[in-house]
Amino acid sequence: MNRIGLILGISLVTVCVGVFADEDGARFQGNLDAATERFIGGSPGATETTPADASERNISDPAKIPTVKGGKTGPDPSTGGRAEPKAAEVLAQAASAEALPIMRNPELKGRELTPEVVAEYPDGKYIPRVVANRAWGVGEDLKFAVDYGFYKAGTATMSVIGTEQVNGGLAYHIRTTAESNDFISSFYKVRDRVESYIDVRGIFSRRFEKRLREGGYKSDEFVDLYHDRLIALSTKEKRALVEVPLYVQDILSTLYYIRTFDLKVGKTETIETYADGKVYPLKVVVHKREKVEVPAGTFTCLQVEPILKSEGIFRQKGKLLVWLTDDQYKIPVKMTSKVTIGSIATKLESYKKSTGL
């Protein structure tokens, strides 16, 4: 089985970078996405772009973000237990957290801000933004079956487990896992975990953590993204410091960011995404609307395809397709992709929406 086979089930962006990205590719120097354009405008050092139509992003003042319920597509899971904080409450916490001092954890050694880095990359480059998010929040829990060809190879999960203060702002803590089943584990055991800390107000990555255990392969990487200095610091020595654009995403946060978009058939979105020490322009094409049946039920979905734009880093072995529910939640219910040998499919088995939306 291809080493990256089961990890494909974690998220559409993990798949894109894992399958398509060329380690020798050059760092992308491109235009900022529409949300970035809107919030930094003509500020010094910003990439020159055409002003974006405000309607292209669901962005507003935090005080004006409504609490939305309903808009269901397909079966609605039962919810129970303690109610999660409402979106407006979480945003208020985030605004307060920005004024707090940045707390450093001793375990961050290798990605902390040293005096030399602070001197070369002074702060002051971060401009707050608010992206309205009525799609997901604390308490959302998605479980998937991962099929390799005609065989069930394992399971994957995607969960929003809470909020934490990270690098100067309140962030959602997202955790995804992929595990092979007992049969596959007997000859190729997979125990992967990827985590992202996504700014609550601006929906961009503040921290990324990857722990891969696939057969005899083991790889760990921990990255802190400092948007006030426009740098990413990694525990991987060969990419210890990389300059990044404002509001850059990681390979997992990109999926959650996409879910806040007002996706339309025929529309294309482009997002700058940090992965493996480079910044890639990830293009997401919305192909069509269709019904999709998975173990969790039948859903009306939008079929989207993520594509890396630059041919210099393009190593596509087959189409990657993702089906997101065509409602306010944009839940990923199915993902398919070709790998070196065969194909991978992930299908939603069960889900719990956030009760704080």
Buried (B, 14 or more C-beta within 10 A) or exposed (E): BBBBBBBBBBBBBBBBBBBBBBEEBEBBEBBBBBBBBBBBEEEEEBBEBEEBEEEBBBBEEBEEBEEEEEEEBBEEEEEEEEEBBBBBEBBBBBBEBBEEEEEEEEEBEEBEBEEEBEEEBEBEBBBBBBBBBBBBBBBBBBBBBBBBEEEBBBBBBBBBBEBBBBBBBBBBBBBBBBBBBEEBBEEBBBBBBBBBBBBBBBBBBBBBBBBBBBEEEEEEBBBBBBBBBBBBBBBBEEBBBBEBBBBBBBBBBBBBBBBBBEBEEEBEBBBBBBBBBBBBBBBBBBEEBEEBEBEBBEBBBBBBBBBBBBEEBBEEEEEBBBBBBBBBBBBBBBBBBBBEEBBBBBBBBBBBBBBBB
